[in-house]
Amino acid sequence: MQKTDVWHELAAGEMPKLLADKLEPFGFRRDGDAYFYAEDLLAGSFRLHVKVSIDGVVSTLLMDVESEEPYVLHLVENAQGAFVGEVRAAYQAVLDRIGAFCGEHGSFHGRYVEELLQYVQNTYGDELEYPWKDLDAAVIRSHLSQKWYAVFMKVHPSKIGIGGSQPIRIMDLHGTAEQVAALVDGKKYFPGWHMNRKYWYTICLDGSIPMPELKQRIDESFVLAQPKKRR
């Protein structure tokens, strides 16, 4: 591989922790102390190379096929334009697929979600579980009561009454009837999808709710999942 000096190392949180035993089934090949994957983008105009080191560091190298030079504008935050946007979207789509297939948390990943899951693990010792093999959904259950207090799903945006054509990641949280009635506004908080709408509500895992507020909601949901104390 040429141009090794222009590999872009992804920052912590940009990708989930990748599981080594899933890399080769996805299409990576091992070469020395790293795994490599390559895929053409935008009808072969670009070729994206992805490298995963033995210790899990992910790096990317996007090559312009015609010029045989690295392309980096998709990494420049303030780079605008329809073409750059297309390249950036195609690049991210590959990383999302890798994260969904090889990631520790499946399709529920990204800096926002990873921070949330880390908070849950550090605070309560609970982790994401996948109880349904044929469904893109997961739960967090209390190790004290075995009751769910968070449910993760990928759904079409229309399911919760918003626009868009691509599936979105959502989370259902438990609340009291009074809390749910007060929170649901159709903007940040939505009626519980696939759950009892009197006691559950839905949020989009897109960063629309600030992390401190989201952690508070997780704490409230956790409390409601605990065994009720006898008087």
SVG drawing of the C-alpha trace seen along z (x, -y; Angstrom):
<svg xmlns="http://www.w3.org/2000/svg" viewBox="-51 -25 55 40">
<polyline fill="none" stroke="black" stroke-width="0.4" points="0.0,0.0 1.4,-3.4 0.8,-6.7 1.0,-5.2 1.7,-8.6 -1.8,-9.8 -3.8,-7.2 -6.5,-9.0 -6.8,-7.5 -10.4,-7.7 -10.8,-9.4 -12.2,-7.5 -16.0,-7.3 -16.1,-7.6 -16.3,-3.8 -17.4,-1.2 -15.0,1.3 -14.6,3.8 -14.5,7.5 -11.6,9.3 -13.5,12.5 -16.0,10.6 -13.5,8.8 -12.6,11.6 -16.3,12.7 -17.1,9.1 -14.3,9.1 -11.1,7.9 -7.9,9.8 -5.1,10.1 -1.7,8.9 0.9,8.9 -0.3,7.0 -3.4,5.4 -6.6,6.2 -7.3,4.5 -10.5,4.0 -11.1,2.1 -14.2,1.0 -15.0,-1.1 -17.2,-4.2 -19.2,-6.3 -19.1,-3.9 -15.4,-3.3 -14.3,-6.9 -12.8,-6.3 -11.4,-3.4 -11.7,-3.3 -9.1,-1.4 -9.8,-0.6 -7.1,0.7 -7.7,2.1 -4.7,2.7 -4.4,5.6 -5.2,3.2 -8.4,2.0 -7.3,-1.3 -9.2,-2.1 -7.6,-4.1 -8.9,-5.0 -7.3,-6.0 -9.5,-7.3 -7.9,-7.2 -9.0,-9.1 -8.8,-6.3 -8.1,-8.6 -5.4,-10.7 -4.1,-7.9 -3.8,-10.5 -5.4,-10.5 -8.6,-12.5 -9.2,-14.3 -11.9,-16.9 -14.5,-14.5 -12.6,-14.8 -12.6,-18.6 -15.6,-19.7 -16.3,-23.0 -15.8,-21.6 -19.1,-22.2 -20.6,-21.3 -22.8,-18.6 -19.8,-16.5 -18.0,-16.5 -21.3,-15.7 -21.7,-12.6 -18.2,-11.4 -18.6,-12.0 -22.0,-10.1 -20.6,-7.2 -17.5,-7.0 -19.6,-7.1 -22.0,-4.5 -19.1,-2.0 -17.9,-2.8 -21.5,-2.4 -21.8,1.1 -18.5,2.1 -19.6,0.9 -23.0,2.6 -21.4,6.0 -18.2,6.0 -18.9,3.6 -19.3,4.7 -22.8,3.1 -23.9,4.0 -25.8,1.2 -26.2,-0.8 -22.9,-2.8 -21.5,-6.2 -19.9,-8.7 -23.3,-9.6 -24.5,-6.1 -21.1,-4.8 -20.9,-7.5 -24.4,-6.6 -23.6,-2.8 -20.4,-3.6 -22.3,-5.6 -24.7,-2.8 -22.0,-0.2 -20.0,-2.4 -23.0,-3.4 -25.1,-0.3 -22.9,2.5 -25.5,3.3 -24.7,3.9 -26.5,4.0 -28.2,7.4 -29.6,8.8 -32.6,11.0 -33.9,11.4 -31.6,13.0 -33.8,11.8 -34.5,8.3 -32.3,5.2 -33.1,4.4 -31.4,4.6 -32.2,4.0 -30.6,3.0 -32.0,4.8 -31.3,4.3 -29.1,6.9 -31.1,6.5 -34.6,7.1 -34.0,8.5 -36.4,5.9 -35.7,3.7 -35.2,0.0 -34.0,-0.8 -34.9,0.7 -33.0,-0.1 -34.4,0.3 -33.9,-0.8 -37.1,-1.9 -38.4,-4.0 -38.8,-7.6 -42.5,-7.5 -43.0,-5.0 -42.6,-7.8 -44.2,-10.5 -41.2,-12.3 -39.9,-12.8 -37.0,-11.0 -36.5,-7.9 -33.6,-6.1 -33.9,-4.0 -33.1,-5.8 -31.9,-4.5 -34.3,-5.1 -34.4,-4.2 -37.5,-3.6 -37.3,-4.6 -39.6,-3.9 -41.4,-6.7 -44.4,-7.3 -47.7,-8.2 -47.4,-11.8 -43.8,-12.1 -44.5,-10.5 -47.5,-12.9 -45.4,-15.9 -42.4,-14.9 -43.9,-13.8 -43.8,-16.7 -43.3,-15.2 -40.0,-17.0 -37.5,-15.5 -39.8,-13.0 -42.2,-10.7 -44.9,-8.2 -43.3,-4.8 -42.8,-2.8 -43.8,0.9 -44.2,0.3 -47.0,-0.7 -47.4,-4.4 -48.7,-5.3 -45.4,-4.3 -42.8,-4.4 -41.5,-7.1 -39.2,-7.2 -36.2,-9.4 -34.0,-9.5 -30.3,-8.6 -29.1,-11.4 -27.8,-13.7 -30.9,-15.9 -31.1,-15.5 -28.0,-16.7 -26.1,-13.9 -26.6,-15.2 -30.4,-15.3 -30.3,-11.8 -28.3,-10.4 -31.0,-11.8 -33.7,-10.0 -31.7,-6.7 -31.4,-7.1 -35.2,-7.7 -35.9,-4.6 -33.5,-2.5 -35.2,-3.4 -38.6,-2.4 -37.2,1.0 -36.2,1.9 -38.2,4.2 -40.7,2.3 -39.9,2.3 -42.5,3.9 -43.9,1.7"/>
</svg>
